[in-house]
Amino acid sequence: MDLLSLKSRFFQLYGNGEVSIFFSPSRVNLIGEHIDYNGGYVMPCALQLGTYGLVRKRDDGNVRLISKNFDLKIETHVNDLKYKEEHGWGNYPKGVLYYLKKAGYKVSGMDILIKGNIPNGAGLSSSASLELLIGQIVNSLFNEGKISSIELIKICQRAENEFIGVKCGIMDQFAIAMGKKDKGILLDCHTLYYEYIDMNLRDYTLVIMNTNKRRELNDSKYNKRREECEIALNIVRRYKNIENLCQLTIEEYNELELYIEDETIRNRAKHAVYENGRVLEACEVLKKGDIKELGKLLVQSHNSLKDLYEVTGVELDTIVEEAIAYEDCIGARMTGAGFGGCAIAFVKEDKVEDFINKVGQTYKNKIGYEASFYITGIGDGTRELSLE
């Protein structure tokens, strides 16, 4: 990202003067899909792709938001933070400001210029990246950095849940705020216990594969899946005192599943419990440096998301199937909410270019349009940058 040209653009839009710059990464979930809201374990990591924000304080309470990724410009006031459909992407920053203010933190006027290099609609959490960017800006500019990372994470999740209306779990915001270079994060979404896991990929590289089937989370069946898991949980609770599905071991689930008569509801619950087990297994194999075993777990995860949770679709299934068929790819799976967006694969470093060419061509032949591929490192969480 050319920060100097971004700074020049900021001056063109808002005039010369002091300016601060912040960066908030995107995230990818290595394994543990659709179980963050079921109280399970997940293993995300922050990426080096993300959202940049240049900002200057104002003394009149007005907040002006401009993004180089969208034509829409937003202007609001810190005392008028209401959801407005016509404000589009601007509702995410407004939601964060609203709940920061509601929590008693200082929020004041700002001029903000935003530019991201996260593929839009790809399922790499551009919305959570933007939320944490705004949260960190307010924390640094007006609250002397006194808001803890966990508090910011919870406020940003609340903004997405209640202001935007997407019932996301806490994983996206957590991974983006707490990311660490070359580390995966094993996160218990129920207790927020976490530990960093070394991503020793040996001679393999993480490749992100964007199907370019755009995923709109508001319009997806995401909330429907949450409801189905709630139904399963309520049935299981008649026989076992649990707070969430992922408190069940696989053995306990196998004993209780006969009480879930509806096959669809049963499948949703089975995915959640078994996927939770795969995350813990993935943690162990990574600690041993057994990257090939991790690859097998990725394939199992994708098959469960396809057959039991039904959130993949022809585009994701095609790109994962083609990736797995490639000799020097040890595993692949969809990542994110599904219904389009991205998949990940672990590919031999010296074969990545060939992998992209072959999988990309076959995908285009079968689907009718091109996929995009990204090689990006695992990076640190949301932070202020130096313009020097």
Buried (B, 14 or more C-beta within 10 A) or exposed (E): BEBEEBBEBBBEBBEEEEBBBBBBBBBBBBBBBBBBBBBBBBBBBBBBBBBBBBBBBBEEBBBBBBBEBBEEEBEBEBEEBEBEEEBEBBBBBBBBBBBBBEBEBBBBBBBBBBBBBBBEBBBBBBBBBBBBBBBBBBBBBBEEEEBEBBBBBBBBBBBBBBBBEBBBBBBBBBBBBBBBEBBBBBBBBBEEEBEBBEBEBEEBBBBBBBBBBBBEBEEBBBBEBBEBBBBBBEBBEEEEEBEBBBBBEEEBBEEBBEEBEEEEBBBBBBBBBBBBBBBBBBBEBBEEEBBEBBBBBBBBBBBBBBEBBBBBBEBBBBBBBBBBEBEBBBBBBBBBBBBBBBBBBBBBEEBBEBBBEBBBEBBEEEBEEEBBBBBBBBBBBBBBBEEE
